[in-house]
């Protein structure tokens, strides 16, 4: 479980860095929003009964490892659409 704790801590640090970058970008006039999906993914870790994250033990270097599977993508999209309003997105 030490490995799980380390991965969770790294995820928290990455989320904090992304949130800070979004804040800085918005201070410079960007129209960005960080959506934290950590709580949404609780109980769906790679070692859970219902994982939403891909982890291929046969291929530890697989590009898909630590990325959402189909169920994870649906949950992620739901979380983003619940926070981000398409009409408010910047248009080019």
Buried (B, 14 or more C-beta within 10 A) or exposed (E): EEEEEEBEEEEEEEBEEBBEEBEEEEEEEEEBBBBBBEEBBEEBBBEEEEBBBBBEEEEEEEEEBEEBBEEBEEBBEEBEEEEEEEEEEEEE
